[in-house]
Amino acid sequence: MQTLKFWLIFVGALLVAFVAIGFGWLKSSLPPTSGTYEVAGTSDTITIARDSNGVPHIDAASENDLAFGLGYAHAQDRLWQMEMNRRIGNGRVAEVLGEAGIGFDKYFRTLGFTLRAETALAVLPPEVVEGLEQYAAGVNAYVSKRSGALPPEFHLTGITPEPWTPRDSLVWQKMMWLDLSGNARQEIARARLLAKLSPEQVATIFPSYPGEEPRSYPALAAIYNKSPIVAAARAIGPEKPAGYGSNNWVVSGERTTSSMPLLANDPHLGLTTPSIWYLARLHNRSDKTNIVGVSFPGAPGIVIGRNDHIAWGFTNTAPDVMDLFVEKLVGDNRYLTPTGPVKFESREEIIKVRGGDHIVLNVRETRHGPVVSDIYSGSQEFLDDEHVISLQWTALLPTDTGVVALQSLGAAKNFEEFKAAGSFYRGPEQNMVYADTEGNIGYYAPALVPVRRTDNEINGALPSPGWDAKYDWQSFLPYGELPTRFNPAGGIIATANEKVIDGEYPHFITNDVALPYRGNRIRAQLKATEKHTPETFADLHADIVSDMARDLTPWIAANLEDTPVKAALEARDGTMGTQQSEPLIFYTWLRHYQAQLMGDELGELYTSFTRQRPRILKSTLYWAAEDHSGHTEESWNTGYYALPVLARENSIAWCDDTTTDGQIETCRALANRAMALTIEELTARHGDDMQDWRWGTTHTLHQSHRPMSQIPGMKDIFGLTTPIGGGRFTVNVAGVSANPGNLNQSTFGPSYRGIFDMSDLENSLYVQPTGQSGNPLSKHYDDLFDQWRDVEYFKISTETAIPDDVEGVLTLVPDTK
């Protein structure tokens, strides 16, 4: 027994020693933030001084050296993130994850980001290419000079970083364009519905924008039922959830205490650990200029932020820059065009699979673009012998000067130069708001926006017959005719992914924009305060009042029987706080009610359409609340946030359960049944006392890590989790999952917050949702998380090259050997 005890103690001590040694070795993966290092590729000395928040203040004598310094800092803090994102975009994930990465690789190899990046790079201006090369040189200088362990993920996956190239930076840009381009998902969703429902039913699920004429869809079920729609749906993915977008706003000096503009921005994107953003300050000591804001690890320059003269922020316009085409097959390896059959362009892609055989992927392209339905065509479930589906997308054009636009923004000093920079932007259209130190505010929405024929009745809303020329793109809108405003009356510009043009605008931009709840809320709050300060802007960033809840709640209550739960809903103002029970009741009820409304018509397909549809929900409740003979402004308008209801007949038709014979269900009955299910579910999950039900118990944010969050035991080490307030339609947005596996969980939200004070740019405020470092062993891995969650900020000083709260100064000097 004593011998056994001895060996247990010995082995235990040995394991502890190994763990201690291993941990100490992994700690060597943290980059040095002080000292002097000789590096090849710089023209002069570069200093990288990190402040107390881990933000690098990079000082250099030229733009190329600044690019080098930023590449060096990115590699120090985000090397794994850069490696993983590069592998995703280039379709090389299976080399790391084995079979689990094959789907990623097939998708991105089919899109051909690598090829498109190469053709774009070949025609970029030489000075821009030089900047990309210097950025890549900075990345590679750190990787080649570093000593000790690599970041933990490299050892856990057994790979090493490869040299960075300018092409990799352009591939990363394409990946961001993909995240911001989503209308192909709506096209596929509508097509799947039209194969099962009438065009009138689909028009209630995808209604026209509030205030516009009711939308109609052509009857194309015959084509869609013969097409690999399900294969394309699996490749393209589901619709982005409501709220996935951004907010920005700017007010003129007439609306501020300083008499100078204030500008705010918070892009809503998927929240990951580390954040997709990296804060940095770039100081050119030759001309004494600064640029401060967020950058993408993997690419040079500041994307959103400010220089010494202007500040800017983005939201997505949700432009229709993607069109799917149903292509008719004709014989062997040919498809039909308006001028007759032609051969597919094709190429072979070799996908290397860790622990498995290589896969040979045959990628076919039509005159419109890559055949996305081929990604899953090998499965009998998706096999189709008559048609394929291709994707046309502006990001897949052979040229792309988006990198020129982003670099030019940082150098702009006035609105004309700001717009001139935008003229190079080729990505999905953005609402770019602007403010300057001269007191001006403005707005511009640049992009390549396709022009379609006037007789094109589909107009980008559905997959189009690829053999008919009337559905082809004709050209792109001239940049001089894209939406813009400068110093508008009233002194307010605000966008939140809602419609940004009125009936006077002569061009089509998109069918698919967000409901105006967030945008209306922002404008109402901006108007409600006479004079704004950075603090009032911060309060608006923190706003968790759901105008969608305020819009629907009166009509929910009007259909419910009297219960304490009904009384609780009626008494609330739409605030979605973590300690409140009402948001949990509200979202649980919405989930049950919508499932009853749509589940019988859609059947198994409903699992792909659980995204909330506030317009149809409100409309059914409104028409069920009383016998409306007509609909007037007064009857539905319960506040500035109230959206008009849809037609009575089309709305009420959803309430009848098509699976029952001989009876007609009413909306009121479904509403009360949904409440009974809500109480039953919440009681089972959280107990009998409604006061113990808390939104924050299930409404949690999880910021996942690629790929460690998918590996058992690693999720809690690499990911970040917290209870979170808000909902899909609050200014401080948060997702609300309907997936039973992660019910109510959020995975997206404000990926960065910035507030810019044009009276004194030193007072500008910043925060991002993780930390600056991507290394979980660093204190800067998650040190900003609590500040971000609590909507707190910090400043980034530009008064001196080395900030007062400096933690370390790294000096890079040219290698003279």
N, C-alpha and C positions, 0 to 999 in steps of 0.2 A: 504493500500500500504506500509506504514511504517512497519507494522507487518510482511508482506511478505518479505520485504527487510531484516528485522532483522533475520528472520528464514533462509533465503538464506545465509546470512553472517555467521550465527551460524553453519549451516550444513556444509558450505564450510570450515570454520575454523576447525570443528570437523574432516572432512575428511583429511585436511592437517595434523592435529595432529596425526590421525591414521597412515597416510602414513609415517610421520616422525618417529613415534614410531616403525612402522614395519620395516622401513629402518634401524633404529638404531639397532633393534633386529637382522636383517639379517646380519648387519656388524659384529655381534659377531660370524658369521660363519667363519671369517678370522682367521687362526690359529695363535697362539702365536709363534713368532720367537725368543724370548728372554726369559730367565729365566731358572730355574732348576726344573726338574720334576723327581720324583721317578717312575720307571717302573719295572715291573716284566719281567724276561726273559733275561736280559743282564748279562754278566760276569764282566763288568767293565764300567767305564764312557765313554759315547759317546757324542761328540759335533757335532752339526749341525749349521755351520756358513754360513749364506746366504750372498752372495755378492750383489753388486748394481744391478745386472741383475736377482736376485732371484735364482741364482744357488747355491745349497747347497754344502758346503765343509764338508764332513762327516769324522770325525776323530774317530777311534776306535782301540782297541788293538788286534782284531782278525777278521778273515774273517766272522765269524758268527755274530759278533757284527756289522760289516759293513753292512751285509745283513739286520739286525734288523734296523739299522739307516736309510738305504735306504727305507725300507718298511714304516717306520715312516714318512719320508719326502714325499714319494709318497702319503700316505694317507692324510697328511696335505694339499697338493697342488692339488691332482687329485682324490679325493675320489669319486665324481660322475662319472667321466670317468671310473674309475676302476669298479664301481658297474654296469654301463651300459654295458661295454664290457663283464663283467662276465655273465650278463644276456643274452646277445646275444649268446655267445659261448655255454652256457648251455641250450639255448632254453627256456628262461623264460622272454621274452619281453612282452608277452601278459598279464602277471601279472601287468605290469606297463601301457601299452598302450591300453589294451583291444583288440578288433578285429584287430586293425591296426598291432599288433605284431604277429598274428597267423602265417603268412607266414614265418617270421623269425624263429619262434619256430619249425614249422614243418621241415624246412630245417635243422636246427642244431640238432634237435633230431634225424633226419634220419641219418645224418653223424655220430652221436654218439660221439662227442668230449668228453663228460663227461666220458663215459665208457672207451674210449681210454686213457684218462688222468689217470684214476684209474689203468689200467693195466700197463701203463708205469711207474707210480709212484711206483708200487709194486716191481719193479726189478731194480730201480736206486741204485747206490752205497749209502751206509748209510751216508757218509759225504755230499753227494749232497742233499739227502733228509733232512738232518739236516739244511743245508743252506736254503732250501725252507721253512722249518718250522720256522726258525729264522726270515726270511723275513715276513712270515705271522704273527708271533708274534709281529713284529714291527708295522705292519698295525693295528692289533687289539689293541695294547697298546695305540696308538693314539685315536682310536675310543672310547675306554673305558674311557680314561682319559679326553677327550675333554669336554668342557662345552659351553653353548650358543647354537646358532642355527646351524643346519646343512647347508651345501651349498644350495643355493636357489632351485636347481632342485629337491632336496628331498622333500621340502615343496610343490612345484608345482605339484609333482606327488603323494605325500602322502605316500612315502615308507621310510623305514629306512635301513641303511646298515647292512648286516649280517656279521658274522665273516668271515675273509679271511682264505682260506686253501691252502696248497700246490697244491692241485688239480686245484684250480682256476688259479694258475700261469701257469700250463701246458695247460689248456684250452685256455688261452690267447695266448700261443705260437702256438697252433693249428690254431687259427684265423689268425695269421700272415702268417703261412704256406699257408692257403687258399688264402690270398691276393697275395701271390707270385707264386701260382700254377694256371695256367690259360688254359692249353692246352685242357682241356675237352671242353671249350667253342668253340675252333676252330673245334674240332671233330664234335660237334653238328651242328655248322654253315655249315661245308662242307656237312654233311649228309642231312641237310634241302635243300641245293642247289642241291645235286645230285638227290633228289626226284623230281626236277623241270627242271634241266639243264643237258646238256651232260657233261661227265667227262672232255672234252676239254675246255668247257666254265668255269667249276669250276677251272681248272688249270690256267686260266688267272686271276681269282679273288684271288686265293691262289697259286701264282707261286712259282717255286723253287727259292732258294736264288741266288742273282746275281752271275753269273759265274758257276753255277752248271747246270747239264743236266736238260732239261725240265721235270717237274713233271707229272706223270700220276696217275689217280685214278681209282680203280676198279669200275665196274658198279654194284652197290648194291642197286639200286632204288627199286627193288622188295622187298628186306628185309625192307628197311627204310619206304616204303609206308605201310607196315603192322605193324609198330612199333610206340610206343608213343613218337616219336621224339619231337613233339611240347611240350608235357608235360615235357620231360627232358630239353628242351631248356628253358622253363619257370623256372624250378628249378635251373639249372646251371647258367643261366644268359647270357647276351650278351658278345661278345668279349671285352676285355679291349681295350681302345682307343690307337692308335699309340702314342708313347711317354711315356706311363705308364711304368716305369722301373727305371733306374738309370744311373749315370755316375760315374766312378772312374778312376783315373790315377795316376801314380807315375813315377818320373824320377830320374835317378841316379845322383851322384855328378858331373859327367862330364858335366851335362847339367844345373848346378845351379851356382849362384855366390858364394855360401857358400862352394861349393865342397862336399856337403852332400845332401842326397835325400830329395825330397819334395813329399808329397802325398796329394791327394784331393779326396773328395767323396761328392756326393749329391744324396741320394736315392729319386727317384720320386715315390711318393705314393699319395693316396687321402689326400687332405688337409682339416683338420677338426679343429674346435675350441673346446677344446684345441688341440694342436699338439699331434700326436701319440707318439712323443719323449719327453723325459725329460732329460735335461742336468744335470750331476752330476760329482763331483770329490770325489773319495773314497781314503782316506789316512789311511794306516795301520801303526800306530805309533810303533808297535813292530819291524817291519823290515824296516820302513821308506820308504815304497813303495807307489806309486800313480797309480790310473787308472782314466782317464778322458774321458768323451764322452757322448753318449746318451744311455739312458736306456728306457725300456718299463714300464710305470706305471702298476703294476700288476705282475712284475717279477723281481727277483734280478739280479744284475750285470750290467756291461756296455756291450752293444751289438756292437757298433762301436766306435772306438776312439783310445786311446793310453795309454800305461803304461810308465814306465821310460826307456824302452829299444826299444819298437817297436810301430808302428802305423799300422792300418789296415782299410780297407774300403770294402764295398760290392756293387755289382750289381747283378741283377738276370740273370742267364744263360738261363732262359726260358726252363728248362729241361722238357722232356716228362715223367712226373712222374704220370700222370693220364691217365687211359684208361677206356672208356665206353664200356660196353658189352651189346649187344642185347641178352636177355635170352628168350628161347622158353618155353612157359608154356605147361605142360603135366599133365592133370587131375587137381585134387583139391590140391592146395597148393604145387605143385611140378614143377620143371623146369628141362630142359634137360642138361646133362653134357656129356663129352666124354665117360663116363662109364655107362650112363643111367640116368633115372630120379632120382632126390633126393628132399627131402623136403627143403623148405626155413627154415632158422633159423629166428625166429621171437621174438619180444618182444613188450610189450605194454608201451606206454609213455602217461602219463597224463599231458595234457597242461591246466594249470589254466588260465582262461580268466577273466580279470577284468570287472565286470559288466555283465558277461555272464556265460553260462554253461561251465563246464569243457569239454575238447575234449579228446577222447581216440584215440590215434594214433597208428595204428598197423605198426610197422617197420619190413620190411622183408629184409633179407640179403642172398646173394648167396655166392658161394665160392670165388667170386671176390670182393664183398663188398656190401654196402647198395643199395637198389633199389630206385634210385632217382626219377624215373618216378611215383612212388606211391604218391609222395608229392601232385600232382594235379590230381591223378587218379579218385578222387571222382566226378570230373566234366565230364558230358557227352561229352563235347568238346574233352577231352583227353582220353576217355575210349578206351581201347584196350584189346581184349579177347585172344590174341595169344602170345603177347610178353610183356616183361618189360625191363627196361634199368637199369643196375647196374653200380656202379663206383668202380674201383680199383685205389687206391691212396696210395703212400708210407706213407703219414701222418696218415693213418688209420690202420697201422700195430699195433699190440698189444704192441710193445716196441718202445721207442723213447728216445735216449740219447742226443738229441739236447741241452738240458739244460747243460749237461756236457761239450759240445763243447764250448758254450758261456762263461761258467765260466773258462774253461781252457785257452781260448784266452787271458783273462786278465792277466794270470800268465806267458805267454810265453815270453822267452827272446831272442829267435833266430828263424831262419826259420824252423828248424827241429821241434822245440817245437810248432811252429805255425801250421805246417802241422799235427802234432800229435793231436793237439786240433781239427783240422778239421775232423780227422778220426772218431770222435764221432758225427759229424753233420749228421742228418737224414732228414732234411727239404729239400725243393726244392733247387736244386743246385745253388750255389752262386759263382760269380767271386770274389774271395778274393784277393785284392792287399795288398802288404806288404812293409814296409821299416823299417830299424833299425838304431840305433845310431852307428853301426860299418860301415855304408855306403852301406849296401846291399839292393837290392830291389827284389821282387819276386811276384809270382802269384800261386794260387791254387784254384781248383774248386771242392770242396768235396760235396758229397751227396750220397744217394742211387739212382743209375741210373739203371732202369730196363734193362735187356738183353732180347731181343726177338729173335725168331727163324729166320734163314736166309730166309726161305720160307714164312714168314709172309709178304705178299705183302701190307697189310694195314699199318703195322709198326707204329701204334699209331696215324695215321692221321685221322682215322674215327672210329665210333663205330664198334666193331668187333663181329662176331657171337660167342656167349658164349659157344655154344655146341661143338665147334671145337677146339681141343687141340693145333693146330698149332698157335693160337693167344694168348696162355697163356704166361705169363712171365716165363722165365726160371731160372733167378738168378739176381744178381746185379753186376755191374762192380766192380772189386777189387779197393780199394782206391789207391793202388799203380799205377794203370793204368789211373787215372783221370788226366785231363790236369794240367800241372804245368810248371812254368818257374822260373829260378833263375839267376839274373844278366845277362839279355839277351844283346846281342850286340845291340848297338844303344842307350841303356839306357832309353828306353821308354816302359811302359806297360800301355795300356788304354783299357777300355771296356765300352760299352754303350748298352748292351743287344743284340748286333749283334752277328754273328757267331764267335766263339772263337777258332775253330779248323780248320785245313786245310785238304786237301785231303789225307795227309799222316797218319792222325789219324785213327786208325783201328776200332773205336767203334762208334755206333750211340748214339747221345745224344738227339737231338730234330729236329723236322721239322719246328718249329715255333719260329723264332727269329726276332728281329727288323731289319728293313732296316739299312744299315750301314751309313746313313747320319750323325748322331751325332758322332758315333765312328770315321768316316773319318775326320770330322771337328776337333775333339779334337786332333787327331794325326797330322793333317796338321798344326794346330796352335802351338802345342808343338814343331814341327820341325822348324817352322818359326822363333822361338826365340832362339838365340844361348845359352843364359844363363838365367835360370828362377829364380824368386824370389816368395815369397808368393803373392806379388802384381800382377805378371803376371798370377798366378793361379787364383786369384780373378777376374781378367779381363776375364779369360776363363769361370769361373762360370757365369759371367754376359753376356756372348755372346748370342745375339739374332739374329744372321744371320742364315737364313734357307737355308741350302744347297739343300733341296728339292725344294724350290722356285727357286733357281738358276739353278737347273737341268731342271725344267719344263718350266720356263718363256720363253726361246728362242723358244720353240716349240709351246707355246701358241701364242706368237707374230707372228710366221710364218704362223699361220692359221687365224689371225684376219684381218679384214679390217682396213685401217688407220683411227684412231680416236685419240683424246687427251688421252683417257684412255689407248690405246695400247702404245702410246709413253711414258706414265708414267710408265707402267710396264717394258718396255724395258730399261728405264734409271735407274732402281733400282738395288741394289746389294744383295737383299734378306733380308735386315734388317727389323725386325718386331717391329718397335717402336710404342708406344702408340699414338704419335702425327702424324703419317704418314697415308696417305690415301691408299697407295698401298697394305699393308697387308689386309685391309678390302676388297678391290677390288679383290685381289687374292683369298682369301678364299671364298668369295661370288661366284666368277666365278667357282671355283672348285666344290662347292656344286651343282650349277645348271648344270654344264657339266656332272658330274658323275651321277646325277639323270636322265638326258636324255639318257646317255649311257646304264644304267643298269635298269632303272625303267620299261621299257616296257617288258623286259624279266622276271623280277622278280615280277612285279605287286605289290600286297599288301605286299609281302615278303620283298620288298626293304626297308621298314622302319626299318627292323632289320639289314640292311647291308649298312648303311650310312657311316660307317668308311671309311676314305679316302684310295684309292688304287692307289698310285702314279705310280706303274709300268704299270698298264693298261692305266691310263690317259696319261702318256708320250708316250706309245707305239702307241696309236691311233693317237695322234698328230704328232708324228714323221713320221709315214707312210703316213699320210695325207698331210704333208708339201710339198712333192714332190714325183715324181715317183721313188721310190727306187727299183732297181733291186736286190739288196742284202744288207746285213748290215755288215759294216766294223767298225773297231775300230775308225777310223777317222770320220766316218759319224755321230756317235751318241755321241762321247766323247767331251763334251764342257768344261770339267774341271775334276779335280780329283774326284769330287763329282758325276759325271755323272754315272748313272746306265744303263746297257744294256737294250735294248728294247726286247719285246716279239715278237714271230713270227708274220709276217704281216697278214696272213689270219685269224688267231684267233683273232687278235687285231681289224682289220678293221670290222670284222663281228658284233661287238658290236654297230657300228654307225647306222646301218639300223634299223629303227623303225618297230618292228614286228607287231605293231597295225595298220599300214597303208598298203593298197593294191595297187599294180600297180606302186609303186615308191620305189626308194632306196635312203635313206638319207645318206649324206656324213658326215665325221667327221668335215670337215671345216664348213659345214652348222650348225652343232650342236654347234661348238665352237663360231660362231658368234651369234647364237640364245642365247647361255648361256650368252654372253656379253650383249646382249640387255636386257635380264632378270635382269642381275646384275645392269646395269645402272638404269633400271626402279625401282628395289627394293631400291637401295641406294638413289636415288633421292626422293622416297616417304618417306624414313625414315630420311634422313639427309639433304635434300634440293638440289637445282639445282647446287650449286657451289661445284665442286669436291674438292676444297681446304678446304671445311668445313667437309669433311668426315674424320673421325679419327678412327683408329683401337681401341684406348682405350675407345671410346664411348660405344662400344658393347663388346669388349674383356675385360671382367672384371673377376676377381677371386672372388669366394665366398667360404669362409671356413665355412662350416656348422657345426652345433652343434647337437648332438644326445640327445634327440629328439626335442629340442626346435625350431630348424629351420623349423620344419614341422607344428608348431603351429602358427596361425595368430597372429601378434603383437609381437611375440617373436624373429622372425628371425633377426631383426636389433639389438636387445639387446644382443643376444648370439653369432651371427655370425660376421664375418669380411669380408669386401668387398673393393676392390680397382681395378682401371684400371691396367692392366698388359700387358707387352710386350711379345714378343716371340710367339711361336707356337708349334705345335706337334713335329717338327723336329729340333728345336733349342737346343743348349746345355743348355741354361736356359729355360727349357721346360715349356710349358703351354698348357692346353687342349683347344680345339676349338669345342664347342658343335654344332651339326647340328640339335638339337631338337628345333622346332619352339618356344617352351615355354621358353627356355633360350639360344637363338641363340648366338653362339660364346663364351658363358661363359666357364670359366675354373673352374674345381674343383680339379685338381691335379697339382703337380709340385714338386720342390725340398723340401722335408719334413725336411731337415736339410742340412747344409753345414759345412764341416770341411776341414781345410788345416793344414797339420802337417809338421813342419820344424824340420828335424832330426839334424840340426846343433845346435839348441837350442829349445827344446820342449816347453819352456815357451813362445816362439813366435807363437805357434800354434793358429789358429783362429777358431771361432765357431759362429753359429747363427742357430736359429730355427724359424719357421714362426708365432708363436703366442706370448706366454709368458710362464713362468714357471708355473704359477698358472692356475687352471681350474675354479677358482671362479671369476665371472664377476665383483665382487665388489673389487677385488684386483687390485692394480696398475700394478702388474705383469701378468695380464690377457692377455694384448695385447701390452705390451711395446716393444717387439722385432719385431713386425709386420713391421714397417716402415724400420728398419734396414735390415730385411730379403728381403723385396721388393726391396730395393735399393742396394742389394748385399753388405752390410756392415757387419762387424764382430766385435767380442770382444775377449779378451783373458781370460783364466781361469788359474790363477797363482797357482803353487804348491810349492812355495818357503817357505811358512809358513802354519801352520795348520789353522790359522785364516787369511783370505785375508785382504789386506790393505783397500779395499773398503767395509768392512763388514757392513751389515745393522742390523744384530742381531745375537746373539749366544745363541742357545738353548742347554742346557746341560741335558742329560739323565743319571741318576745314578741308580744303582741297588736298587730295593725295598728290604730292609732288614727285612720287617715285616713278 
